[in-house]
């Protein structure tokens, strides 16, 4: 499926997206290090392909953003890797991507792991702040990757 949002192409699906373009997007977002070995490029494609749903943002031939969803497709879903290059932010595009994702499982329980500077964005998208009494356990494997230099 293809659709446009204010002249920007939104593509649903995971097929045919070159791993090098995915890696470049992660690098531009500062989510992986340029020193990460090239042979690891395939992990970006594999993660995208193994997602329940994904939407990519294209400006002509350039990958300008994406979001992917990890889900059982019945009850729960989690937004992963919502990213837009800086020049595409502040135009409602991020909120539109979240809306497209939530339409896939409108009555499901959604989560988004994020940082405090993004709380307001997710509140605008209909998410609520976690209850202080609701503990979420996490294992942050990306911290190990960061210490190896694969992530910034």
KAVENLIN-V753152 format. One record per residue. N is the residue number from 1. RES is the residue in three letters. SS is DSSP state (H for helix, E for strand, - for the rest). OMEGA is omega in whole degrees, -180 to 180 (none if undefined). Layout:
BEGIN
{{N;RES;SS;OMEGA} {N;RES;SS;OMEGA}}
END
This chain:
BEGIN
{{1;UNK;-;175} {2;UNK;E;170} {3;UNK;E;-179} {4;UNK;E;173} {5;UNK;E;-179} {6;UNK;-;176} {7;UNK;-;180} {8;UNK;E;-179} {9;UNK;E;173} {10;UNK;E;-178} {11;UNK;E;175} {12;UNK;E;177} {13;UNK;-;-173} {14;UNK;-;-175} {15;UNK;-;170} {16;UNK;-;179} {17;UNK;-;-176} {18;UNK;-;-179} {19;UNK;H;179} {20;UNK;H;178} {21;UNK;H;176} {22;UNK;H;179} {23;UNK;H;-180} {24;UNK;H;177} {25;UNK;H;178} {26;UNK;H;178} {27;UNK;H;180} {28;UNK;H;178} {29;UNK;-;-177} {30;UNK;-;-179} {31;UNK;-;171} {32;UNK;-;-175} {33;UNK;-;175} {34;UNK;-;180} {35;UNK;-;177} {36;UNK;-;-178} {37;UNK;-;-179} {38;UNK;H;-178} {39;UNK;H;179} {40;UNK;H;180} {41;UNK;H;-176} {42;UNK;H;-179} {43;UNK;H;178} {44;UNK;H;178} {45;UNK;H;180} {46;UNK;H;179} {47;UNK;H;179} {48;UNK;H;-179} {49;UNK;H;-179} {50;UNK;-;178} {51;UNK;-;178} {52;UNK;-;179} {53;UNK;E;177} {54;UNK;E;174} {55;UNK;E;177} {56;UNK;E;-176} {57;UNK;E;-175} {58;UNK;E;170} {59;UNK;E;-170} {60;UNK;-;-178} {61;UNK;-;-176} {62;UNK;E;173} {63;UNK;E;-174} {64;UNK;E;179} {65;UNK;E;179} {66;UNK;E;168} {67;UNK;E;175} {68;UNK;E;-176} {69;UNK;E;172} {70;UNK;E;-173} {71;UNK;E;169} {72;UNK;-;177} {73;UNK;-;-180} {74;UNK;-;-174} {75;UNK;-;-173} {76;UNK;E;177} {77;UNK;E;179} {78;UNK;E;175} {79;UNK;E;179} {80;UNK;E;170} {81;UNK;E;172} {82;UNK;E;-178} {83;UNK;E;174} {84;UNK;E;174} {85;UNK;-;-174} {86;UNK;H;-177} {87;UNK;H;179} {88;UNK;H;-179} {89;UNK;-;176} {90;UNK;-;-178} {91;UNK;-;-179} {92;UNK;-;-177} {93;UNK;H;178} {94;UNK;H;178} {95;UNK;H;178} {96;UNK;H;178} {97;UNK;H;178} {98;UNK;H;179} {99;UNK;H;178} {100;UNK;H;179} {101;UNK;H;-176} {102;UNK;H;176} {103;UNK;H;180} {104;UNK;H;-179} {105;UNK;-;-170} {106;UNK;-;-179} {107;UNK;-;-179} {108;UNK;-;174} {109;UNK;E;-176} {110;UNK;E;173} {111;UNK;E;176} {112;UNK;E;177} {113;UNK;-;-174} {114;UNK;-;-180} {115;UNK;-;-175} {116;UNK;H;-179} {117;UNK;H;179} {118;UNK;H;-179} {119;UNK;H;-178} {120;UNK;H;178} {121;UNK;H;-177} {122;UNK;H;175} {123;UNK;H;177} {124;UNK;H;180} {125;UNK;-;177} {126;UNK;-;177} {127;UNK;-;177} {128;UNK;-;179} {129;UNK;-;179} {130;UNK;-;176} {131;UNK;-;-179} {132;UNK;-;180} {133;UNK;-;-178} {134;UNK;-;-177} {135;UNK;-;174} {136;UNK;-;179} {137;UNK;-;-179} {138;UNK;-;168} {139;UNK;-;-173} {140;UNK;-;178} {141;UNK;H;-179} {142;UNK;H;177} {143;UNK;H;176} {144;UNK;H;178} {145;UNK;H;179} {146;UNK;H;-180} {147;UNK;H;176} {148;UNK;H;-179} {149;UNK;-;179} {150;UNK;-;180} {151;UNK;-;176} {152;UNK;-;none}}
END
